[in-house]
Amino acid sequence: MEWLAVFLGGGLGSLVRYSIARILQPQEFSFAWATFIANLISCILLGILLTIMTKSNSSTRLFWMVGFCGGFSTFSTFTAETFRFLEDGEWILGILNIAGSILICLLGLMIGIKLAS
């Protein structure tokens, strides 16, 4: 039944990510803020979960860490948005998206670990 935990967590994470996109949709940003914010929050949460869920049962860990965080963060959307920036000649935005996402998400994971320690 572990697959069910991943399935349900992934669905919930996707709904939260969709909600962030809907909240930010009325704003006309030139940068992919919804994806950036979702990935950052997911990395902070994953850092917390990695620290506090070491003794949780596998279904609980799978629900939150694989399912929820996997559904909430979005590497494919990040890649598509970066590709769009580069294709449109927005090289600075593309490079900022790549470097910023990697650095900020690594920092977010470290923050999550520190918050839970």
C-alpha positions, 0 to 999 in steps of 0.5 A: 500500500506504499504506492497509495501513500505516494499517490495521495501525497503527490496529489495533495502536493500538486494541488498546493503547487496549483494553488500558488500558481493561481494566487500569483496568476493575476500578476504579470511577472516576467520571471517564473515566480510560482515555480521558483516559490513552490520549489523553494518551499518544497526544499525547505519542507523536505529538509525539515522532513528529512530531519524529523521523520527518521523514525516514522513508518515508511508510508508516512515518509513516502506520503510526505517526502516522495509524494507531497514534496515530489508533487509540490516541486516541479522540475519539469515546469522549471525546465520548460520555463527555462527553455522558454526563456532561452528560446525567447532570447532571455538569456539572463532570465534563463541563467538566473532561473537555473543558478538561482533555483539550484542555489536557493533550493540548496539553501532552502534544504539546509534551512529546513534541516537547521529548523528541524534540528 
